[in-house]
Amino acid sequence: MITPGEDARWDTLLPLLPTEVSQRAAVDYDKDSGAYVVKSFGLLYQFTPQDRQIAPCTLKDRQPQHPQLQEPQQEMLLTRFAYFYRSASLWYLTGAREIPPSNHLVPPEGLKDGEMFFKGGHTLPLNKLADRFGTDRAGFLQRGRELGGEQVPFGDVAIRLFPFPRVPVVLILWLEDDEFPARVNLLFDSTCEFHLPLDMNWNVAMMCALMMLV
């Protein structure tokens, strides 16, 4: 499956120096296969510019964090959620900058022009996350860890996911109680705008929510 604009991103990636891309995007490069190795949600993918191919990593010396989840989760990003992942990952490889996270968190509407991409038809399925995990703190945390995430001290429970190495996303769950319904907030690191354009950050946010719902 080739997503809109993907060919142009491959054209941009192909002539770039692997050492430069690896340093900027905090990814590895395998000289033997000519592939970049990108960790997304705790799992590894091979990006081979010469073949214009994205595939689950098969390199023998690179084992996934969760072997029992490797095949279904990796294939899901490349099939069911390919529209979001393929474009965003290629933009990331070609546009990421060597800037570490600031740990300053911002909501989607806090990004420049962010309101237009996170409302209406672009609304993130955070209500579905709240419905799924509104009384299940342990399940929320477990699912986040299955996706290579780490717990962070916000809300009733929060998880920091890494769809790409330099683009962390925090999901905060507020559990249902007698007074208020459950809710989930999604926050970006403020540096996300240095690595991806707004529409690709929307793709990232959608991936995070959808992968948690699987």
C-alpha positions as CSV (number, residue, x, y, z in Angstrom):
1,M,0.0,0.0,0.0
2,I,1.4,3.4,-1.0
3,T,-0.1,6.3,0.9
4,P,-0.5,9.8,-0.6
5,G,2.8,11.7,-0.8
6,E,4.8,8.6,0.0
7,D,6.8,8.6,-3.2
8,A,8.0,12.1,-2.6
9,R,9.2,11.2,0.9
10,W,11.2,8.2,-0.5
11,D,12.7,10.5,-3.1
12,T,13.8,12.8,-0.3
13,L,15.2,10.0,1.9
14,L,17.1,8.1,-0.8
15,P,20.0,10.6,-1.3
16,L,20.5,11.5,2.4
17,L,23.6,10.3,4.2
18,P,22.7,7.4,6.5
19,T,24.9,8.8,9.3
20,E,23.0,12.1,9.1
21,V,19.6,10.5,9.2
22,S,20.6,8.2,12.0
23,Q,21.8,11.1,14.2
24,R,18.9,13.4,13.5
25,A,16.2,10.8,13.9
26,A,17.9,8.7,16.6
27,V,17.5,5.5,14.5
28,D,20.0,2.8,13.5
29,Y,21.3,2.0,10.0
30,D,22.2,-1.5,8.9
31,K,24.9,-1.3,6.1
32,D,24.5,-4.9,5.0
33,S,20.8,-4.5,4.2
34,G,20.8,-0.8,3.4
35,A,18.0,-0.3,5.8
36,Y,17.1,2.1,8.6
37,V,15.9,0.5,11.7
38,V,13.2,2.5,13.5
39,K,11.6,1.7,16.8
40,S,7.9,2.5,17.0
41,F,5.7,1.5,20.0
42,G,8.5,-0.8,21.2
43,L,8.8,-2.7,18.0
44,L,11.3,-2.5,15.2
45,Y,10.8,-1.7,11.5
46,Q,13.1,-1.8,8.5
47,F,13.0,1.1,6.0
48,T,14.9,0.3,2.8
49,P,15.0,3.3,0.5
50,Q,16.4,1.5,-2.5
51,D,13.3,-0.9,-2.5
52,R,10.9,1.7,-1.1
53,Q,9.9,-0.9,1.4
54,I,8.8,-0.7,5.1
55,A,8.7,-4.1,6.8
56,P,8.9,-5.7,10.3
57,C,12.6,-5.9,11.3
58,T,14.1,-9.4,10.5
59,L,17.7,-8.6,11.4
60,K,19.0,-11.5,13.6
61,D,20.7,-9.2,16.1
62,R,17.7,-7.1,16.7
63,Q,15.0,-8.7,18.8
64,P,11.7,-7.0,19.5
65,Q,10.9,-5.9,23.0
66,H,7.8,-8.1,23.1
67,P,8.3,-11.2,20.9
68,Q,4.8,-12.5,21.6
69,L,3.3,-9.4,20.1
70,Q,5.7,-8.8,17.3
71,E,3.7,-10.2,14.3
72,P,0.2,-8.9,15.1
73,Q,1.3,-5.4,16.2
74,Q,3.9,-4.8,13.6
75,E,1.6,-5.9,10.8
76,M,-1.2,-3.8,12.2
77,L,0.8,-0.6,11.7
78,L,1.7,-1.6,8.2
79,T,-1.9,-2.7,7.2
80,R,-4.8,-1.5,9.3
81,F,-3.1,1.7,10.3
82,A,-0.8,2.1,7.3
83,Y,-2.4,5.4,6.3
84,F,-1.2,7.0,9.5
85,Y,2.1,5.2,10.0
86,R,3.7,5.1,6.5
87,S,3.5,8.8,5.8
88,A,4.4,9.9,9.3
89,S,7.4,7.6,9.6
90,L,8.9,8.8,6.3
91,W,8.3,12.4,7.2
92,Y,10.1,11.6,10.5
93,L,13.1,10.1,8.8
94,T,13.5,13.0,6.4
95,G,12.6,15.8,8.7
96,A,13.5,15.0,12.3
97,R,16.0,17.2,14.0
98,E,18.7,16.4,16.6
99,I,16.6,18.0,19.4
100,P,15.9,16.1,22.6
101,P,12.4,16.2,24.2
102,S,11.8,19.3,26.3
103,N,9.5,17.5,28.7
104,H,7.2,20.5,28.3
105,L,3.8,19.0,27.4
106,V,1.2,20.6,25.2
107,P,-2.3,19.6,24.1
108,P,-3.0,19.3,20.4
109,E,-4.7,22.7,20.3
110,G,-1.6,24.1,21.8
111,L,0.3,23.4,18.6
112,K,0.5,26.1,15.9
113,D,-2.8,26.0,14.0
114,G,-3.5,22.8,16.0
115,E,-7.2,23.4,16.6
116,M,-8.1,22.9,13.0
117,F,-6.6,19.4,12.9
118,F,-8.0,18.1,16.2
119,K,-11.7,19.0,16.0
120,G,-14.7,18.0,13.8
121,G,-13.8,15.2,11.4
122,H,-10.3,15.1,12.9
123,T,-11.4,14.5,16.5
124,L,-9.2,11.9,18.2
125,P,-11.0,8.8,19.7
126,L,-10.1,9.7,23.2
127,N,-13.7,9.1,24.4
128,K,-13.4,5.5,23.2
129,L,-10.2,5.2,25.3
130,A,-12.1,6.6,28.3
131,D,-14.9,4.1,27.7
132,R,-12.5,1.2,27.4
133,F,-10.3,2.0,30.4
134,G,-12.5,4.2,32.6
135,T,-12.5,1.7,35.5
136,D,-9.5,-0.3,34.5
137,R,-6.3,1.5,35.6
138,A,-4.2,-1.7,35.4
139,G,-5.4,-2.5,31.9
140,F,-4.5,1.0,30.7
141,L,-1.1,0.7,32.1
142,Q,-0.6,-2.9,30.8
143,R,-1.6,-1.9,27.3
144,G,0.7,1.1,27.3
145,R,3.6,-1.1,28.5
146,E,2.8,-3.6,25.7
147,L,3.4,-0.8,23.3
148,G,6.8,0.0,24.7
149,G,5.5,2.8,26.9
150,E,6.6,4.0,30.3
151,Q,4.5,5.1,33.2
152,V,4.7,8.8,34.1
153,P,3.2,10.6,37.1
154,F,0.1,12.4,35.8
155,G,-3.7,11.9,36.4
156,D,-4.9,8.7,37.9
157,V,-2.4,6.9,35.6
158,A,-0.5,8.0,32.6
159,I,1.7,6.4,29.9
160,R,4.4,7.9,27.7
161,L,4.4,6.2,24.3
162,F,7.1,6.5,21.6
163,P,5.6,6.2,18.1
164,F,9.1,7.6,17.0
165,P,12.2,8.0,19.1
166,R,12.1,11.8,19.3
167,V,8.3,12.1,19.3
168,P,7.0,11.0,22.7
169,V,3.2,11.2,23.4
170,V,1.6,11.1,26.9
171,L,-1.8,9.7,27.4
172,I,-3.4,10.5,30.8
173,L,-6.3,8.6,32.2
174,W,-8.7,10.1,34.7
175,L,-10.8,7.2,36.2
176,E,-14.5,7.3,36.5
177,D,-15.8,8.3,39.9
178,D,-19.1,9.2,41.6
179,E,-18.9,12.8,40.3
180,F,-17.2,12.7,37.0
181,P,-17.0,10.4,34.0
182,A,-13.7,9.0,32.9
183,R,-11.6,11.0,30.5
184,V,-8.4,10.7,28.6
185,N,-6.0,13.6,27.7
186,L,-3.3,13.4,25.0
187,L,-0.3,15.6,25.2
188,F,2.7,16.1,22.9
189,D,6.2,17.1,23.9
190,S,6.6,20.7,22.7
191,T,9.4,19.7,20.4
192,C,7.1,17.6,18.2
193,E,6.7,20.6,15.8
194,F,10.5,20.5,15.1
195,H,10.2,16.9,13.8
196,L,6.9,16.7,12.0
197,P,4.4,19.0,10.3
198,L,1.0,19.4,11.9
199,D,-0.9,16.8,9.8
200,M,1.8,14.2,10.6
201,N,1.5,14.9,14.3
202,W,-2.2,14.3,13.9
203,N,-1.3,10.9,12.4
204,V,0.9,10.3,15.4
205,A,-1.9,11.1,17.8
206,M,-4.3,8.8,15.9
207,M,-1.8,6.0,16.0
208,C,-1.3,6.3,19.7
209,A,-5.1,6.2,20.4
210,L,-5.9,3.4,18.0
211,M,-3.0,1.2,19.1
212,M,-4.2,1.6,22.7
213,L,-7.6,0.5,21.6
214,V,-6.6,-2.7,19.8
